[in-house]
Structures are given as structure tokens and as C-alpha cells.
Amino acid sequence: MYFSISLLCVSLFYWTYCGLELPLGSQILSVKEQRNEVVLYALVNPDEEIRETYNILVYGTVHDIEVNISDYEFLDSVLLQSGSLVFHYN
């Protein structure tokens, strides 16, 4: 079953901040590469009408970021273009 989500991202230099709106009580499971696209997997209740926003930080390896990374829970790292691009999702 597919579930429609709302995603708002703002890119600042070498990192991106995203607000992901999911049903209340959702659990983000992982972030993976699939067919050269980044896919976020989450356990959701599609019948839940109340939404909550999950704040996600995306940044590349060796790039400086201007936020406190300890404020975010690590989700996963994704390798694209045969591993030449590495992005971390917190």
C-alpha cells in the first residue's frame, strides 16, 4: 500500500533540512537507495488523521554543517552513483 506524504525541504549550503509530515505514531524504519532514488521507509497507520512533523537533516560526507547534529537521531546513510556520493540522514 502506498501512503501519500507531505515533504518540505530547504537546502542551505551543503546540507538540507526537511520537514516530513506523517500520521501520528509513525516510525521511520530506514532510508535506502532504490533505482538510484532515495526512499524513506516508515511504519504508518494510514487511517490516523492526526499528522506530526518529523524534522530530517540531510548532508554529504566531508561537508561542514551549521547545525548541532546531536539534536537529530541518525536514520541511515545512502550511497548514490556507485558510492561516489554519500548522504547521511538524521
Secondary structure, DSSP 8 states (H G I E B T S, - for coil): -----EEEEEEETTEEEEEEEEETT-EEEEEEEETTEEEEEEE--TT---EEEEEEEEEETT---SS-GGGS---EEEEETTTTEEEEE-
